[in-house]
Amino acid sequence: METIFQFFRTNYVLANCENAIIKKAFTLNLSHYQISEAPDIIGQCESLLKLFLNQNKLTKIPSSITNLVRLQVLTLDYNKLDEFPLAICQMMQLKFLNVSCNNISRLPPEVGCLTQLEAFWCNNTGLLELPSEIGCCERLETLGVRGNQLTKLPPSVGSLASLRWFTAEGCQLSEVPLSFALLASLVHLNLKGNRLTRIPGVLMAMQKLRFVFLNDNLIDEMPTRSQLQELRFLDMLNLKRNPICLHEALQRFAVRQTNIYMELPDHLMNEAEENAAAFPGRDQTQDGQPETDDTATSDWANSARTSELDTTDESSLEDKLEEVGMMLPAMSRYITSF
């Protein structure tokens, strides 16, 4: 029976590809079909801007995918890839790439060729290191590498001048490179669940930073009062479940400086609630501090779920002016000046 189902699934996928070729579709959604191979015919869908191949059983992708020179969005998360497909590195127009939840332990140096990337997710793949060439992806605004085996980050990360959201939650990081101070656009930094032993000093130089998750680390080094005051520009500094939270001096400081989130003993609860009441715009919990911990809504930059992306094809000239604008340069060779 499974063989019959597989036969129909395969033919349905082929029919979708052929339909995309005929209609010159901008979007092709082949997710959730449990296919183990993507058909070579995909390479003939040359008008595609978005290709969804997530939630399948793919172990590789066809080399013909490099024919999709206009492709901007590619999702390959939740497959069975054992390595990062090198063909992707030739797709220079990619802006969004998700390879999360595969078995990709290494990224090739050629990933640095993807200079148009704005969002890259490589979460929960068993990644051992980030190549230094990631610093060539200077348009990256979102980078997610959580749930991996990373023990360090390359200094070249500091070259990502456009980076606004970075998450490396649940890795094995014991420090962050000093080049982080160069991330002048960074707003959200999630280093929850690593092996940090102190609050990174580079945070003080990152004036656009607003949300910092350092909870569930091994931080036991007490910062000075002046260092904590220099971090007042943060909306949130989450230090929960670190050894440092046992320091009474820090507990009392956190009562007054309400952007520091940590466990407080009972005798400081009332004072914390009084201070928190001065900030009615924040959602309060029973301990007088905002609910920010461990939820997808609070940690809003962990990873984009592919299901949140628009997978419908609206290949209408009236509705897709932006996409038409992208295609005009390719069409210009047909225009004659009189």
GICORNOR-V958138 format. One record per helix or strand. SS is the DSSP state (A for helix, B for strand). FROM is the first residue (numbers start at 1). TO is the last residue. If there is no record, write none. Layout:
ss=[SS;SS]
from=[FROM;FROM]
to=[TO;TO]
This chain:
ss=[A;B;A;B;A;B;A;B;A;B;A;B;A;B;A;B;A;B;A;B;A;A;B;A;B;B;A;A]
from=[2;27;40;50;63;73;86;96;109;119;132;142;155;165;178;188;201;211;225;236;243;248;260;266;284;290;306;321]
to=[23;29;44;52;67;75;90;98;113;121;136;144;159;167;182;190;205;213;229;238;246;256;261;276;284;290;308;334]
